[in-house]
Amino acid sequence: MARSKRAVGAGGRSARLGRTRGAVRGARRLWPYMLMAWEHWQNLSPEDKERYRKQARGYVNRGKKVLDAQRSKRPPR
């Protein structure tokens, strides 16, 4: 079997390290927004929470319908 042309050794580690740093940076940027959203959710009345849940269920059902329609249009393999 032919060897891959990728660099063997530390090259993989540095790529992983870069992805890890990027993920950590993204998490640090995202954290304040997640905390604000959580606090907002905690302050909602039970009626408002249920309204948001119902709205989210509607989005899920709509997405499932779209995916099913796309699958039915796709020719079989």
Backbone hydrogen bonds, N-H to C=O, Kabsch-Sander energy under -0.5 kcal/mol:
donor,donor_aa,acceptor,acceptor_aa,energy
10,A,8,V,-0.5
12,G,9,G,-1.0
13,R,9,G,-0.6
14,S,10,A,-2.2
15,A,11,G,-1.6
16,R,12,G,-2.1
17,L,13,R,-2.6
18,G,14,S,-2.1
19,R,15,A,-2.1
20,T,16,R,-2.6
21,R,17,L,-2.6
22,G,18,G,-2.2
23,A,19,R,-2.4
24,V,20,T,-2.6
25,R,21,R,-2.6
26,G,22,G,-2.4
27,A,23,A,-2.4
28,R,24,V,-2.4
29,R,25,R,-1.9
30,L,26,G,-2.2
31,W,27,A,-2.2
33,Y,30,L,-0.6
34,M,30,L,-2.1
35,L,31,W,-2.5
36,M,32,P,-2.2
37,A,33,Y,-2.4
38,W,34,M,-2.4
39,E,35,L,-2.4
40,H,36,M,-2.4
41,W,37,A,-2.5
42,Q,38,W,-2.3
43,N,39,E,-1.4
44,L,40,H,-0.6
44,L,41,W,-1.1
49,K,45,S,-2.4
50,E,46,P,-2.2
51,R,47,E,-2.0
52,Y,48,D,-2.4
53,R,49,K,-2.4
54,K,50,E,-2.5
55,Q,51,R,-2.2
56,A,52,Y,-2.4
57,R,53,R,-2.5
58,G,54,K,-2.0
59,Y,55,Q,-1.9
60,V,56,A,-2.3
61,N,57,R,-2.6
62,R,58,G,-2.3
63,G,59,Y,-2.4
64,K,60,V,-2.4
65,K,61,N,-2.2
66,V,62,R,-2.0
67,L,63,G,-2.5
68,D,64,K,-2.6
69,A,65,K,-2.3
70,Q,66,V,-2.3
71,R,67,L,-2.4
72,S,68,D,-2.1
73,K,69,A,-1.3
74,R,70,Q,-1.3
